[in-house]
Amino acid sequence: MESISKQLIIIGGAEDKKEDCEILREFVRRAGGTKAKIVIMTAATELPREVGENYIRVFERLGAEDARIVDTETRDDASSSTALEAVSKATGIFFTGGDQARITSVLKDTELDTAIHKRFAEGAVIAGTSAGAAVMPDKMIVEGDSQTNPRMEIIEMGPGLGFLPGVVIDQHFLQRGRLGRLISALIQEPADLGFGIDENTAMVVTDRQVEIIGEGSVTIVDVESTYDNMGEILKDEALAICGAKLHILPRGYKFDLKTRQPILNNVSVLAGSGNT
């Protein structure tokens, strides 16, 4: 039996919704093109109707067969038969921006959460922007200070939705200077791989491979086999990290999650190998 490919489109926020819509266009294409049935999850935002209808207009303009809002203001809404039916028929499920803690507080471990994971396993494309990107790992950044050096006190972690476990994801990355908080999150979690996604940029994850699309870059921090001083410092003291790897990948570049290496010309780049 042919295995079903799981697909994620994880967006750094502020994606283009007015012009070419490269990232949202790719989401619609992967979700079935003109046969796409898209559910817009607005749990993160305090303006679900306004935000949801904006996305409906974009998806309909791009030719999706159907686009509808599923709003969950409370956990009771996450057992709604209407919501469950919409998700069961969806070929694409899109999480909007807002506050990632709102998403997990109303969705985590509910019937709707289970239904979304079931559709993901069956081949539906899951996408999220900004807060919707933050919830993709099993442990997420709930909040944290930007534009500061790494310290344990600047970051708060919490459970995510677990579509891409074992990593940490941050968004609005270049625009808000979030390298320090991404590193702090990686050491605190602990996880080995962190992805910082610029605005109007996305990482498309398919079969354990990441491809970058959009106008910015994705910064990848690999702290496997590194030294840190977390066990020696107090909460408000500076972290030291030695031996970390840093990759900055713009549009068209790929990264192999199995080998933990960028891919150039379909060949994994080995540490210290130079050009290929």
Secondary structure, DSSP 8 states (H G I E B T S, - for coil): ------EEEEE-S----SS--HHHHHHHHHTTGGG-EEEEE-TT-S-HHHHHHHHHHHHHHTT-SEEEEE--SSGGGGG-HHHHHHHHH-SEEEE-SS-HHHHHHHHTTSHHHHHHHHHHHHT-EEEEETHHHHTSSSEEEEEE--SS--BGGGEEEEE---SSTTEEEE-SHHHHT-HHHHHHHHHHTT-SEEEEE-TTEEEEEETTEEEEEESSEEEEEE-TT-EE-GGGS-TTSB--EES-EEEEEETT-EEETTTTEEEETTEE--TT----
